[in-house]
Amino acid sequence: MRSVLSDHRVPAPDAKRDLLFFFLFLLLFLLTFREFFFTGRVFFERDTTVVEIPARRLTVSLLKEGNFALWTDAYGNGQPFLANPKNAVFYPATLLYLVLPLFTAFKLYYFIHVILGWIGLYRLCKSYALSEKSAFLGATLFALSGMYLSSFEFYNHIAALAWMPWILLLLNRGPGAGRRRFVTLTVLWALLILAGSPEVIVLTALLALAQTFMAPLAWKKRLASVALPFALACLLCAAQLVPSMEMLAKTGRESQSVDWPLELLQLPNLAFPDLLGNDREPGRHDYWGWHLFDRHFPLYYSLYMGFGALLLFLSGLGRPWDRRRIVMLATFAVFFLLACGRYSPFFFLYRFTPFLSSIRYPVKFFLGSVFCLAILAAFGFDRMTSGAGPGKKAVRNLAVTAGLCLALFLVFKGRILALLNALMVIEKDASLGEFGRSIATGLVLLAAYAAIFMLMSAARMRGAVLSWALLALVLADPAFHNRWINPTVPAAFFARPPLLADLNPPVTVYRAEDYFLDRREKSGSNVRFLAYYRGTLYPLSAMSDGVRYVFNIDFYGTYPKRYAELVREARKLPVEGQLKVLEYLGCDFYISDNPLFSKDTARRLQVEGFPVFIESIPARPRGPSAVFSTRHAATPEEKLRIFTGRDFDPWETAITEEEISIAGGSEAAPGLPAGSAAVSVRKAVQGRGWYEAELPREGIVVFPGNSARGWRAWIDGRSARVFEVNLFAKGVLVPPGKHEILLRYLPGSFLLGTAVSLATGLFLLAGAIVLKPRLRRKVRPASP
């Protein structure tokens, strides 16, 4: 059997050996993460605490409320929810959270996707004509790499990466069962898209395009095999994609493409474990290298793969060259340049390429380089074990170099560390000691690999034993040194913070979001630091606990540019102006390490040994009201100036961007009793509300929460227009008398996307029904 994308013969399937290697990986993976899977402990680092776990809870509650989880009031004074692909509302695994306890579903999610991803990559390696043992090494090496394991903090990445090798695998198969493969590819692309990781979509697309250059087929046919299923999958996922594209077009995410590039300083961490420190292992809190990065810390704490992987990678590039390895190396280089971000000479292309420029943090593309590195290392292992690896001279030179480097480091360790310290400024003696141990560990392992290589080149008769020894060392090395990348805490860590009992949710808060770097260093452990975050309701850690955040940080990077600019301007206001805005937003409390108003009136608490101040804000009830006069303003700056003016009362007048004519004039009608207008809430959930309004004359009913394109209103069953009022609310012009009002967030982008998705699904279903009888006729045995 031959792969369609190579000239090399694929080894015949051996189910027993495949099963053996699967169980070997399963054992290694479960041993590495035994605390997570077999105890009541869960991941908690960074995004997991602040965003991922709360987002899963919020998704479940929104789906149970109905309205397809289109909108949430939980953050940003109200924002679209489903349109954010990170929330993965339509991804099938989200169903797990509807039927299982939260952390059971959370753990099962990781288990399923890691296993699926490993099996897909193992089979992909075999389709590249690699032996079972080499395929096992390539798939396991990627699964144990520092970047892949660091991706556990980014919930969506793990799901999307599970489908990437399966797509590449199907594209690497022959032309048989073409329609069936086309449908399967479409479904796999759809699953990858719905997983909610745009970065991995780009990774997969680039890898798929690169893979076509391995094949001798016509380029049109190769590109069509990639593009057509992907295009159909986009149509199938239109209910997710069309709202997402509408949302992304309004954001300023392209400005974040300069943040978190691949720092070249990190590259030695590929070979030296914990080179810049280790604050993940229990009892250790020393990531000394944070000051060397543009964001005070790296996005991925570890890139570690070990010298064994790197040496096999280099061996995999040896002659004779073939298209598989040349293309894989070129793809490695492309991802490396993308990952370098602003340090790359081609960054301007990345910055101004549509969709690509909306992907934050270029270092994420280094995952593609690691993927290629793992596969090329598998090629190198195949060459080593087949006797086609480096010659005796090259191996001897490697051994001499490794031994010499180790000896020089041990003899001149003090001087070498002093020189490196002058470059990197390592403040603590303990940190400098750990830095030295990291270098020594890497060099010792390099010498061990060199010794095995020498034995393999000199003792062909014992090649099988030595190949297993090399395989074990290459994989045990990253498994051991990366085992603490994802530390765990008891599930009780995510219980409702005690502070909520005092605040009595549902509650609206403005939680200052400075990154307390000094507290992180003083806390002594990441558990304590993140417990402080959660215990003080740091955004968005309590968005699923009945907390509504206003003026919070945009962790998602999905707020409209206009809203983000408006928040920045509002924060520059004098205290009186900020108070007026917060009162109007219905904000109940301001929480920070520095009071907004006065330390004398603020309530001071100690959380994890650090002070936090809570100030009550005399907010009016967060509910709808009616106004009967308007003021026109064209720009956000002008609106904010009017809003904060002493003579402006937002509960009596509405600032509108367009001229809104109210019948009867802007002045109150003669004899109108004060407070005669009444607006009551019959039922309100996030994204939908049913109200009753009784107005003595035509006026504007004002509803709290941001306005956005997609809000619709019906007055007594008749459609009415929704418009923005007072910068932070929605308005509906209501005639005099008693009326029922339905307000709902139902954007046209979602309706259009849903129609396209349903039509595409019906098309695929019809194709499958038509295809099935044809396949049966095709395999029907001839009559005797």
Secondary structure, DSSP 8 states (H G I E B T S, - for coil): -B-TT-SSB-----HHHHHHHHHHHHHHHHHHTHHHHHSSEEE-TTHIIIIIHHHHHHHHHHHHHSGGG-EESSSTTSEESTTSGGG-TTSGGGHHHHHS-HHHHHHHHHHHHHHHHHHHHHHHHHHTT--HHHHHHHHHHHHTSHHHHHGGGSHHHHHHHHHHHHHHHHHTS-STTHHHHHHHHHHHHHHHHHTT-HHHHHHHHHHHHHHHTTS-S-HHHHHHHHHHHHHHHHHHTHHHHHHHHHHHTTS-GGGGGGSS---GGGGGGGTSTTTT-B-SSTT--B-GGGGGSTTSS-SSS-----HHHHHHHHHHT-SS--HHHHHHHHHHHHHHHHHTGGGSTTHHHHHTSTTGGGS--GGGGHHHHHHHHHHHHHHHHHHHHTT-SS-HHHHHHHHHHHHHHHHHHHHSHHHHHHHHHHHH----HHHHHHHHHHHHHHHHHHHHHHHHHHHHHH-GGGHHHHHHHHHHHHHHHHHHHTTTSS-EEEGGGGS--HHHHHH-SSEEEEE-----HHHHHHHSSHHHHHHHHHHTT-TTTTTTTTEEESS---TTS-S-HHHHHHHHHHHTS-HHHHHHHHHHTT--EEEESS-SS-TTTSEEEEETTEEEEEEE-----SS-EEE-EEEE-SSHHHHHHHHTSTT--TTTEEEESS----TT-SS--TT--TT--EEEEEEEETTEEEEEEEESS-EEEEEES---TTEEEEETTEEE-EEEETTTEEEEEE-SEEEEEEEEE--HHHHHHHHHHHHHHHHHHHHHHHHHHHHHHHH-----
